[in-house]
Amino acid sequence: MGELANILSYGPRAWVAGNYSAPADSILAVVAAIIYFLSPFDLIPDAIPVFGLIDDAGLIACVARANVTAISNFRKWEILFSGDFPFARH
């Protein structure tokens, strides 16, 4: 889940900075999910222990599942252009 959180936060920032080109609907879905996650107004209030986070996690899972190809493409781009490519020659 940690890597997914990094991708969902860094992906839109790379897109806004003009470093990465992603489908606009994918970026919109990710940004909407982040806003929903951070918003105090939820389907199930976050004040309710455990159940309050279930709707947030479910929405993020749905967005991730709907954008598997875009997330995979972004991860490949990130590996190739960040210097973390496993076979890079230094």
C-alpha positions in Angstrom: 0.0 0.0 0.0 3.0 2.3 0.6 4.1 2.2 -3.0 0.6 2.9 -4.2 0.4 5.9 -1.9 3.6 7.2 -3.3 2.4 6.7 -6.9 -0.9 8.4 -6.2 0.8 11.4 -4.6 3.7 11.8 -7.0 1.9 11.0 -10.2 -0.3 14.1 -10.2 2.6 16.3 -9.1 4.7 15.0 -12.0 1.8 15.6 -14.4 1.2 19.2 -13.1 5.0 19.9 -13.4 4.8 18.7 -17.0 7.3 15.9 -16.4 4.8 13.1 -17.2 1.9 12.8 -19.6 -1.0 10.8 -18.2 -4.6 10.5 -19.3 -6.6 13.4 -17.9 -9.4 11.1 -16.6 -6.9 9.1 -14.6 -5.4 12.2 -13.0 -8.9 13.6 -12.3 -9.8 10.3 -10.6 -6.7 10.3 -8.4 -7.1 13.9 -7.4 -10.7 13.3 -6.6 -9.8 10.3 -4.4 -7.1 12.3 -2.6 -9.6 15.1 -1.9 -12.2 12.6 -0.7 -9.6 10.9 1.6 -8.5 14.2 3.1 -12.0 15.6 3.4 -13.8 15.4 6.8 -17.1 14.8 4.9 -17.4 11.1 4.1 -20.0 8.6 3.4 -19.0 7.0 6.7 -17.5 9.6 9.1 -13.9 9.0 10.0 -14.8 9.5 13.7 -16.3 6.0 13.7 -13.5 3.6 14.5 -12.4 1.2 11.7 -15.5 1.7 9.6 -14.8 5.4 9.1 -11.7 4.5 7.0 -13.4 1.7 5.1 -15.1 4.0 2.6 -11.8 5.9 2.0 -9.8 2.7 1.5 -12.6 1.4 -0.8 -12.6 4.5 -3.0 -8.8 4.5 -3.3 -8.9 0.7 -4.2 -11.5 1.4 -6.8 -9.5 4.2 -8.4 -6.3 2.1 -8.3 -8.1 -0.8 -9.9 -9.7 1.4 -12.6 -6.3 2.9 -13.5 -4.1 -0.2 -13.3 -2.6 0.4 -16.8 -2.0 4.1 -16.1 -0.4 3.3 -12.7 1.8 0.6 -14.3 2.9 3.0 -17.1 3.7 5.7 -14.6 5.8 3.2 -12.5 7.7 2.2 -15.6 8.4 5.8 -16.5 9.4 6.6 -12.9 11.9 3.7 -12.9 13.4 4.6 -16.2 13.8 8.3 -15.6 14.5 8.5 -11.9 17.9 6.7 -12.0 16.5 3.7 -10.1 16.6 1.5 -13.2 18.2 -1.7 -12.0 20.5 -2.0 -15.0 21.6 1.6 -15.3 25.3 2.2 -16.0 26.8 4.8 -13.8 
